[in-house]
Amino acid sequence: MLAADLVICGTGFRQHVPFFDDALHARLQDDAGNFMLYRQILPIDVPRLTFAGYNSSFFSPLSAEMAAVWTAAHLRGGITLPSRDRMRAEVHARLAWMAARTSGRHARGTNVIPFSMHNVDEVLDELGLNLGRLTRARQWLLPVDPRSYRRVTARMIRRTAEVGATGRVEPTQARRAAR
């Protein structure tokens, strides 16, 4: 056994993690093999494990980066997560929504366009770091411009640096830091 603070596994294009045992797979996936990930990042029943880039699509670099920002904010204590039941309900609702729109061919819960932009918006909304409405409209209606997201990481770092004694960012601090 090797002690580690962080392990990064590049699993490739297929959503497959053969290095996890069957017990862990059972906690990660539903009966259909869909990964049960809140915001397509956080396994609901596996603490201290996150996935960045799981919601692959043509926007993989952008969505993976925003997932990494979310993970960093989470590790810095800057996210108040809903209850496990609420997270589980959101994951089930997203999977059902995707299945209905793709005739059940949504690649085990991964995104296809425009689902990726929706996920990026959800992640940034939860962090209080989303882009302005006009910029977001351009991202949805025109070719995506990743440069629009270049300040998100710095904003998250400033925002989570103001975490108070509760371990969470206060709403007024988040609004002030987001400017």
C-alpha positions in Angstrom: 0.0 0.0 0.0 1.2 3.5 -0.9 0.1 6.6 1.1 -0.9 9.4 -1.2 -2.6 12.8 -0.9 -3.9 12.7 -4.5 -4.2 10.1 -7.2 -5.0 11.0 -10.8 -6.2 8.3 -13.1 -6.4 9.0 -16.8 -9.0 6.5 -17.9 -9.2 7.3 -21.5 -12.2 7.7 -23.8 -14.2 4.8 -22.4 -16.0 5.4 -19.1 -14.3 2.4 -17.5 -12.4 2.1 -14.2 -11.2 -1.5 -14.0 -8.8 -0.7 -11.2 -11.7 -0.2 -8.7 -13.1 -3.4 -7.1 -16.6 -4.7 -7.4 -17.7 -3.2 -4.1 -16.6 0.3 -5.2 -18.3 -0.1 -8.6 -21.5 -1.0 -6.9 -21.3 2.4 -5.0 -20.4 4.3 -8.1 -22.9 2.9 -10.7 -26.6 2.2 -10.9 -28.0 -1.1 -12.2 -27.7 0.1 -15.9 -24.0 1.0 -15.5 -24.5 4.7 -15.3 -22.1 6.5 -13.0 -24.0 8.2 -10.2 -22.1 11.5 -10.0 -23.5 14.7 -8.6 -22.8 17.4 -11.2 -21.0 14.6 -13.1 -18.2 15.0 -10.7 -18.8 13.7 -7.2 -19.9 10.1 -6.4 -22.7 10.4 -3.9 -21.7 7.4 -1.9 -17.9 7.5 -2.2 -16.3 10.3 -0.1 -13.0 11.9 -1.2 -13.3 10.8 -4.9 -14.1 13.1 -7.7 -14.1 12.8 -11.5 -13.0 15.7 -13.8 -13.8 15.2 -17.5 -16.3 12.4 -17.0 -18.9 14.5 -18.9 -17.0 14.1 -22.1 -18.1 15.6 -25.3 -16.6 18.0 -27.9 -16.1 20.3 -24.9 -14.1 17.9 -22.8 -11.2 20.3 -22.0 -13.7 23.1 -20.9 -16.0 20.8 -18.9 -13.1 19.0 -17.3 -11.5 22.3 -16.3 -14.8 23.5 -14.8 -15.1 20.2 -13.0 -11.6 20.7 -11.6 -12.5 24.2 -10.4 -15.6 22.7 -8.7 -13.4 20.0 -7.1 -10.9 22.5 -5.9 -13.7 24.7 -4.4 -15.1 21.5 -2.7 -11.7 20.6 -1.3 -11.3 24.2 -0.1 -14.6 24.0 1.8 -16.3 26.4 -0.6 -19.4 24.3 -1.5 -22.3 23.4 0.7 -23.6 20.2 -0.8 -27.3 19.2 -0.7 -28.3 16.1 1.2 -27.4 12.7 -0.3 -31.0 12.1 -1.1 -31.3 15.4 -2.9 -28.1 14.7 -4.9 -29.3 11.2 -5.7 -32.7 12.6 -6.9 -30.9 15.2 -9.1 -28.7 12.5 -10.7 -31.7 10.2 -11.4 -33.6 13.2 -12.9 -30.6 14.1 -15.1 -30.2 10.5 -16.3 -33.9 10.2 -17.1 -33.9 13.5 -18.9 -30.8 12.5 -21.0 -32.3 9.0 -21.7 -35.5 10.6 -23.0 -33.7 12.9 -25.3 -31.2 10.4 -26.7 -33.5 7.3 -27.0 -31.5 5.8 -24.2 -28.1 6.2 -25.9 -26.5 8.8 -23.7 -23.2 6.9 -23.2 -23.7 5.8 -19.6 -24.4 9.3 -18.3 -21.8 11.3 -20.2 -22.8 14.4 -22.0 -23.4 15.2 -25.6 -23.9 18.7 -27.0 -25.8 20.8 -25.6 -25.8 18.8 -22.4 -22.2 19.8 -21.7 -22.9 23.5 -21.7 -25.8 22.9 -19.4 -23.5 21.0 -17.0 -20.9 23.8 -17.2 -23.6 26.3 -16.3 -24.8 24.1 -13.4 -21.3 23.7 -12.0 -20.6 27.4 -12.2 -24.0 28.4 -10.8 -23.4 26.2 -7.8 -20.1 28.0 -7.2 -21.6 31.4 -7.7 -19.1 31.9 -10.5 -21.1 31.7 -13.7 -20.5 34.1 -16.6 -22.8 37.0 -17.3 -26.1 36.4 -19.2 -24.9 37.9 -22.5 -21.6 35.9 -22.5 -23.5 32.7 -21.6 -26.0 33.3 -24.4 -23.0 33.7 -26.8 -21.6 30.4 -25.6 -24.9 28.6 -26.3 -25.7 30.3 -29.6 -22.2 30.7 -31.2 -19.2 28.5 -31.2 -18.0 28.1 -27.6 -15.1 30.4 -26.7 -13.1 28.9 -23.8 -11.3 32.2 -23.3 -14.6 33.5 -21.7 -13.8 31.2 -18.8 -10.2 32.2 -18.2 -10.9 34.1 -15.0 -13.1 31.4 -13.3 -10.2 29.7 -11.5 -8.8 32.9 -10.0 -12.3 34.0 -8.9 -12.8 30.6 -7.2 -9.5 31.0 -5.4 -10.3 34.5 -4.2 -13.8 33.4 -3.2 -12.7 30.3 -1.2 -9.9 32.2 0.4 -12.6 34.1 2.3 -14.0 30.9 3.9 -15.0 31.8 7.4 -15.0 29.9 10.7 -18.0 27.8 9.5 -15.8 26.4 6.6 -18.2 27.8 4.1 -18.2 31.0 2.1 -20.8 33.5 3.2 -23.2 34.7 0.4 -22.1 38.3 0.8 -18.5 37.3 0.6 -19.1 35.2 -2.5 -20.8 38.1 -4.2 -18.1 40.5 -3.3 -15.3 38.1 -4.4 -17.0 37.3 -7.7 -16.7 40.9 -8.8 
